[in-house]
Each structure stands twice: as C-alpha cells, then as structure tokens.
Amino acid sequence: MKPDAYREIGAAVVWGRRRSCAADRASPAGSEPARSSPSAMHEPSLPSLRTRVLRFLTSGVLATLVHIAVASAMAVSGFNATASNSAAFVCANVVSYLANCLWTFEATVSARNAVRFACISLGLFTVILGVSLAVDAFGLHPFVAIALISVLVPALSFAAHNLWTFR
C-alpha cells in the first residue's frame, strides 16, 4: 500500500492554491479505501475562476452602492465633494475588502491580506490618476477615461487580488 502522500498526486492546483478532489481519493475497485492525509481533509476548496469573477463583480457593485450612499448622505448633510468622496472611498474599500476576502476568495480576514488589499487599492488609484491625466493631456473627452478605467481597473484589481492579496 502506498503512503497517503502518493495517492494525492491528482490534487488540482488552481491559481496557486492546492485543492484536493474527492475523485483523487477514490480507491480503485477491489483495493483498500483511500484515506486522505490530515492536511488534505482540512484544506478549503477554492471556488472556480468563474465563480470568483462573478462574486468579484457582485462585490464591486455592492461597494459602488456603498460609495454612492455614503457620498450622497454626506453631500446632503453639507460636506463638500472631496470630504464626501474620500469618506465614501474608505467605506467602500472596507466593504469591498470584507466581501472579497470572506466571499469571493473565501479567505481569512488578516492584517496581511488587509495591507495587501490597501496597497492594491492605492496602486489602482494611481492607475486611475494616470489614465485621467493622459486623457486630459491628449485633449480627449473625459468619458474616454471613464471607459478605459471601467475596463482596466476591475481587470487589474481581480488579477492582483487573485494572484497576490488572497494567495
């Protein structure tokens, strides 16, 4: 009989995380039932890429709604646009972090991934500024920046969080 470690050769690797599959532990007909190693039994299964993308998009919509709600409430209360949107940005990022951590990537809330999430958010903010400045410099309509940012930022954000933040 082979050690359990050799039976798990078929474990799937998805975006840098190892997932054990029930089929990998199934024993061939007539052989002794396969036993999973203790580490394999407690490994969380990572949602499929499609599921993560859909959850990421849903989390983004939720964070956007939070941003709109906070900014609007503050604007109605007499705060200027800078204060309203700054506070809304922070609130939306907290919601986005929690939704993506706990639901999209099914990770554990930790200081490590919170700092990484914040770094990605700030990095993406610089992308937004760069695209906006380039559009202004070339004399293009502001909607060109909005269109570019609407495609670039979510794609870069998902890739960065998937490959680094919640790894």
N, C-alpha and C positions, 0 to 999 in steps of 0.2 A: 504494500500500500504506500502511495506517495504522500509526503507531508502536505498539509493543507496549503502551504505557500505555492506548491506546484500546481495545484488544482485551480488556482485563481488566475491562471495565465490569460484567460479570456476577459478579464475585467476591462471595462470600457474606460477610455481616457477622454474626457470632454473638457475642452478649454482649460487644460492644466489640472483638472481635478479627477481623481480616480473614483469610478463608480463601480460597485460590484453589482452584477446582474444575477438574477435568480437562475437563468439558464446556465451561467458559468458554474454554478454549484450543483447542478443536476447530475445525478450519477447515471452512468450508462446501465443499460439493462443487465441484471444479474450481478452487479457489483455492489459493494458496500455503499450505503448512502453517504453522500458528500457532507462534510462538516465545514462550516465557514470558520475562518480564523476569527478570533475575538475582535480584531480591528475591522474586518470586513463587515461584521454584524452591526457595528455601530457607526459605519460611515454613512452620512446622509447622501441621498441620491440627489444629484443636481438636476434641476428642471431642464428640459430640452432647450436648444437655442431658440426655437420658435416661441416657446412659452416665455422664455426670458425676454425676448424682444417685445412680445405683446404686453407683458407685465410692465416692462420699462416704459413703453408708450403710455399705458394707463396711469402709471405713477407720475409721468410727466404732465399729463392732463390734470391730475389732482393737484400737483404742485403749482401749476399755472393758475388754477382756480383759487388756490390759497393766496397766491400773489395778488391776483385781481381783487379778492375780497379784502385783504389787509390794506393794500394801497388805496382802495376806494373808501374804506371806512376812515382811514387816516386823513385822506383828502377832504372828505365831508366834514371832518372834525376840525379842519382849519390848518392842517400841516401842509407844507409845500411839497412839490413833486419829488424833490431829492430825498427828503426825510421819509415820505410815504413809500417810495420805491425801494429805498435802502432797507427799511424795516421789513417790507414785503419780501425782498430778496432773501433776507436772513430766515424769515419764517418759512418761505417756500423751500429753501435749501434743507432746513431741518425735516420738513415733511418728506421731501424727496429722498434724503438720506435714510430715514426710517423705513419708508415704503420700499425702496430698492434693497436695503440691507435685509429686512425681515421677509419681504415677499418676493421680489424679483430674483434675487440671488440666494435667498434662503441662508443668509449668513448670520453670524452672531454680532450683536452690537458691541463694538470695542473702540477703544481710543485709537488703535492702529488704523482701522479702516475709516474711522471718522476723520482723522487727519488726512488720510489719502483722498477721501471724498472732497474735503475742503480744498486740497491742493488742485484737484481736477477742476472743481468749480471756479477757482481763481484763474487757472490756466485757460479755461474756456471763456472766461470773461475777457482775457487778453485777446483771444481769437475774435471775439465779438467786436472789441475795440479796433483791432487791426483791419478786419473786413470793413467796418464802418468808415474808418479813416481812408482806406483805399478807395472806397466808393465815392467819398467826398472829394478826394484828390483828383479822381478821374472825371468829376462832374456828373456822375450818374445819379439817377433818381434814387431816393432813399429806399424805395421798395425793392431795388436790386439787392441792397444789403440785407433787408428782411428776408428775401427769398434765399439768398446764399446762407445766411445764418440759420434759417429754419431747417435747412438740409444738413449743413456741416455740423452744427453743434450737437444735435441729438446723435448723429452717427459717431462722432468723435467721443462723445460722452459715454455712449454704450460700450464702445470698444475699450476705452480707458478703464471704466469701472469693471467690465467683464474680465479684462486681462490683468489689471493691477489692483484696484481698490478692494475687490471682494475675492481675491485669489486665495 
